[in-house]
Amino acid sequence: MARSYLLIVFGIFGLLLQVQCSQYDNHTLIRLYPWNLDQLHSAAKFEDPAGEVEILKVSRGVNDSLDVLVPPNKVQFVRDYADSKGLHYEVKQQNYGRTLEDTPDRLPRRRVLSSFNIFRYNSFANMQEFIEVAAKKNPSLVQLQDLGKSFQGRRMKLVKISSRPAAGNPIIFIDAGIHAREWVAPAMALYLVHRLTSDPEALKAGGPLDGVDWYILPLVNPDGYEFTRSSRNNRMWRKTRSKHQGSQCLGVDGNRNYGFKWAVSGVSNDPCHKETFAGPQPFSEPETQMVRNIMMDNSKRIKLYVSLHSYGQYLVYPWGYTGDILPQEWKKLDDMARAVSSAVQQAGGSPFKVMSAGKWYPAAGGSDDFAFGAAGVPYSYTMELTDGFEFTFPESRLSTVLPQFYEGFKMFGSRIRNEFGRLRKKRDVAEV
């Protein structure tokens, strides 16, 4: 009896330790600020040869921080690097793991849909149930396309929203959550589905669904996302959860895995690298294959592609693989991005930092470059949502920021309708 009692006590104590601690509890979040171009290049070259320092955010400009998550044995290494390069050094958070919150619904039970809240970080199963109900409630407006299964067997579906599916309207394609820890991205994608399917204004003349179709893939990396929800220890996981021959390490950085200028810059060839392993070959991941297939199957109609990420409040466009050259159309890309940023700011949100993706941080194999360079999508962007709170943006703030970002997407829709809807109508008239 006493032995059983002790086992119960120690078992409960072990669970408490698991809940209260994470592998990041003794880590320090440090920000390094470059104050001139030389320091900016130094920040871009920062690397821990041992791979123990995790880069949470790169610096994309003077006074824009390089954020690193540092174990105790590497704090001096980071300090020495900052001192040697003249970078301003700021400790933002010690015991970083204590800021990571436990997810309330990690138990493998099926949640009732009535508990679904568009302003929360929902499980993948809950997301799927939400889009299925949206399709059932709005059969003339919403169609779901089965894309196949993720590496671990999760069924993935594309949400197609159109007031006139047979009209051949220009398509805006949005995906989110290729990086598992960036929870606010799929939350924004779901909010788009919610507003486009439930807001009467969306269907009115000049509304987002007037002459434009929206294709939305709310979560590209469900395996990684669910892994980040399984434990505070796993909250900072970034990659997919695939396994490839010849390595015991799991996962690929899905945003380095696309087959345009693959692996020419900003990637790791080490499968055990926590951040930027590009995969054994382009499109090694079933999830990136799905996105590619959507682009190629609809290449004549997709006029805008937006990949949702976090964090840093950036809106960047090709090229991402290099900062040395810009596409000939860069002014049009830049102009649309700034219009979107203004719309978000007018709604009370923070403006985006607009630039080419590779200006200070070249990284090849991104989905935005593939869309623009291989699929021929005329407008392609990566949108980094939110600034502050790193990857742990508070759920309580979603009800404020998601509607602000939505105003930016309304601007995207207006711009695409005005440019491509009018051209389509002119072609139709000419053919009569």
N, C-alpha and C positions, 0 to 999 in steps of 0.2 A: 504493500500500500504506500509506504513512504517512498519507495523507489519510483512508483508511478507518479506520485505527487511531484517529485523532483524533476522527472522528465517533462511533466506539463509545465512547470515553472521555467525550466531552461528553454523549452520550446517557445513559450511566450516571450521570454527575454530575447531569444534569437530573432523572432519576428519583429520585435520592437527595434532591435539594432538594424535590421534590414530596412525598416521604414524610415528610421531617423538618419541613416548614413548613406552616402553614395561615394563612388570613387572620386568624385570631384570636390568632396568636402574640404580637402586640404589644398585645393588648387586656387590660384589667384588670377583674376581677370585683369590684365594689364593693357593699357592703351598707349601706343607710341604715335606721336604726332610729328609729321614732317613740316617744316616751316619754309622750305625752299625746294627747288626742283632737284638739286643734288640729294637732299635728304629723302625726297619722294622716291627717287630711284633706289636709294638704300632700303627704304621700307619695302619696296616691291621685291627686293632680293633676299629679304629675311627668310631664313630657313634653319630649322634645328636638324642637324645631320642625324641625330638619334631618333627623330620623329616623335619625341615626347611632348613637345609644345604644339598645341593645336591652334591653327589659325582660324578664328571665327569670322573675321572680316578683313579684307584687304583695304588698303588706302587707295582711293581713286583721285586724290588731289591734295594740294597743299592745305594743311590744317584739317584734313579728313583722316581719321585715326586708323591705324592698323591694330586690330584687337586680337589678343592672343590669350589662351588659357594655359596657365603655367603650373606644373607640379613644383613642389618645394625645392627639389634638387636642381631646378633650372631657372630659378628666379635670378640668381646672380648672372647666369649666362645672358639672359634678356637684358638685365641692367647694363652689363658690359657692352653688349651690342648697341644699345641706345646711346651710351656715352661715347663710344667710338665713332658713331655716325652723326652725333649732334641731335638726336631725336629727343623731343620732349617726352618724359616718362610719367605716366599717371597710373596709380593703382586704383581701379574702380571697385573691385569686389574681392575680398578675401573669403576663404571658405565658400567658394562659389557653389558647391553642391547643395548648400543649405538653401539656396534660392530656388532650387528645382522642386516643383510641387508634385505630389502624388496625383495621378489621374484617378478620379473617383469611380470610374466604371471599368477597371481593368479585369474584373472577374469575367470568365468566359461564359457569361449568361447573356441571353438575348434581351436587349433593352426594349421596352415598350415604346412604340413610336411617339406616343403622347409626351414622352419625356424629351424628345428631340427638341433642341433649341438652336435656332440658326446663329445665335450669338454665343456658341460654346465650341469647344474642340471635341468633335464627335468621333466615335470609333468608325472604322471603315465599314463595318456591317451596318451601322446606323446611317452612314452616308448613302449606302446602296439602297437601303429601304426608303430613304427620303426621295431619291430620284425615281424610284419605281412608283411610289405613290404619286409623285408629280406627273408622271407619264399617264397613270390611270385616271387622274382627275382631269387632265388636259389632253386627251388623245388626239385632238386636231392640232394641237400646238407643240407637243413634246413627243419625240420618238427616241428610243434607246437602241443603240447599236452595240451588239455583243462583240467585243474586241478579242476575246480569248482570256487566257489565264496568266497571272504573274508567275514568277519562278516558283513560289511556294503554293501556287494553285488557287489564288484568289481571282474570282471572276471580275473582269473589268468592263465597264460600259461607258460609251460615249453618249452624252446628252445632246440631242439635236433639237433646237428650239426655232420654230419658223411659223409665221402666220400664213405663209403661202409656200408650202414645201415644193410644189411643182413649178414655181416661178423662175427658178434658176438664179436666185438672188446672190449677190456677193456674200461670202462667208467670213465671219470672224471666228478664228479658232483659238481657244484659250486652254492651256493646261496648267496644272499646279502640282506641287508636292513631289517633284523628282528628288529633291533632297529631304530626307525623312524628318529631320529635326525642325523644319521650317513650317510649323503648324499653322501659322496665320495664312499661308498661301492657299491650302485647300479650303480653309474657312471662307476666304474671299470668293473662291470659285463657286462654292455652294451658295453663298449670298447672291451671286449673279444669277444662278438658276432660280433662286427664290424670287428675286425681284422681277426677272423677265417672265416668270410664269404666274405671278400673283398680283402684280401691280397693273391696274387698268391703264395707267399712263403709258406703259410700254407698247401697247397696241395702237395708240392714237397716231394720227398723222404727225410725222416728225419725231415719233418716239423711237426707242432703240430697235423695235421689231418692224418698223416701217421700211420695207425694201432691203432688209439685212437679215441674214440667218446667222445664228450663233451656235457653234459647236463647242461644247465644254467637257473636258476630261478632268473631273474634280481632284483626282489623286492618281498620279502616275506611278508612284512607288508605294503601294499599300503594304508590302512586306516590311520595308524599312520603317514606315510610319507606325505600324503596329508594334514593331520591335522597340521603338522609342517610347511607346506607351506602356510597355511591359514592366519597366523598372526604372527607377531614378538613375541607376548605373548606366542605362542605355539611352538616356534622354538626348545626348549629343550625337547619336549615330547619324551619319549623313548618307551613306551609300545604299545600294540595293542589298539584297541578302542572298545573292546567287553564289554558287560554288563552281569553280572552274578547275579543270584537271591541272595537276602539278602544284597546287597551293592549298594549304589548310586554312588560309584566310578567306573570309567571306566578303562579297560585295564589290560593286563597281560604282564609280561616280557617274551617274547617268548623264550628267551634263558635260561630260568629256567623252561620251561614247558614240556621238553621231558621226556619220561618215562624210564629213566635209572638212578638209584640212586636218584630219584626225591625228592627234598626238604630236603636232608640230610645235606646240608651245604650251606652257602652263599645266603640264600633266605629270603624273608619276607612272613609272612602269612597274612599280612594286605593288603586288596584290595586297600586301599587308599595310600599305599606306592608308591612314585613316580618312584622308580627304579626297585626293584627286587621281586615284588609279583609274586609267582610261579604259581598262578592260583588255582582254587578250587580242581583240580585233574590233573594228567598228560594228556597232549594232549587235554586240554579244548578248545583250539583255533583251528578254522578251518585251519588257516595258518600253524600251526605246524603239523597238521594232514596231510596236503598235502606233506610237506617235508618228514615226516615219510613214507608215502605211496610210494614216489619215491624211497627212500632207500630200503624198503622192497620188492617192486616189481622188483627191479633190483639188489638185494643183491649179486647175483652170479657174476655180471659183474662189479659193481662199485668197483674200486680199489683205488680211491682217492676221498676224500670229502674235500672241502674247503669252510668255511663260512666266508664271507667278512664282516669286521666291521671297525670301527675307534674309537679311535685314539691311537697313541703311538708307531707305527712301531714294532709290535710284531708278531712273528710266533710261535704259541704254539700248543701243542699236548696233548692227554690224559695222565694222568687223570686230569679232571677239578674238580671233586667232592672232591678230596683230594690231598694234597701235601705230604702225608706220604708214598705213594707207587707209583711205576711206573709200567707200563705194561712191560712184558718181552721183547717186541719188541721195547723198547724205543730208543735203539741206532740206529735202522733203521729209526725211525721217526725223530730223531735228525739229522741224517746224511742228509736225504733228505731236511729237512728244511734249513740246513746250505748251501747246494748246491744252493737252490733257492735264499737265501739271497745273496750269492756270485754273482749270475747272475744279480740280481737287482743292486748290488753295481758296477759291471763291466759296467753296462749301465748308470752309473752316479748317481744312487739313493743311499739312505741311507741304511745301513745294518739293518736287522731285529734283534731284541733280541729274541733268540731262547731258549725255555725252556718248561717244562710241564706246562699246564694251571693252575694247582692247587698248584704249588710250593709255592707261597706266598699268594695266594688268592683263597682258595677253593670255588667253586660255582657249585652246583649240577643242573642237569636237562638241561645241555647244549647239543646242537645238535652234537658237535664233539664227546662227550662221547657216545651219543646214536649211532652214526654211527659206532664207533669203537667197543663198548661193546655189542650192541644189533643187529645191522645190519651186523656186521662182516666185515666192510670195513677196509682193512689192513693199509691204510694211511689216517689219519683224522687230520685236522688242523682248527684252528681259525686264520685268518690273520687280524691283526689290521693295517690298512693303515694310513700312514702319521703321522708325529710328528710336533707339533706346530700348532697353530690356533685352537686347540681343535676341536669341531664339526663344526666349521665354516671355514673349509679349503677353501681358495679363489678359485672361479671358474677359475680365470685367470691362475692358476698354474696347472690345470688339463692336459693341453697339454704337460707339462713337465713330470709329475709323472706317468701318466697312461701308456705311452710307456715304462717307466722304469719297472713298475710292470709287464707288459706284458712279458718282458724277463724272469722274474721269472716263469711265467706260461708256457713258452716254455720249461724251465728246468723241471717243473713238468711233462709235456707231454713226454719229452725225457726219463725221469726216468721210468715212467709207461710203456711206449712202450718197453724199454729195458728189464724190469723185467717180464712183463706179456705177451707182444707180442711174445717174444721168446719162452716162456713156452707154449703158445697156439699153435705156429707153431710146436713145438716138439710133442705135443699131437696129432696134425693133422697127422704128419708123422707117428707116432706110430700106428695110427688107420688104415692107408692105407694097 
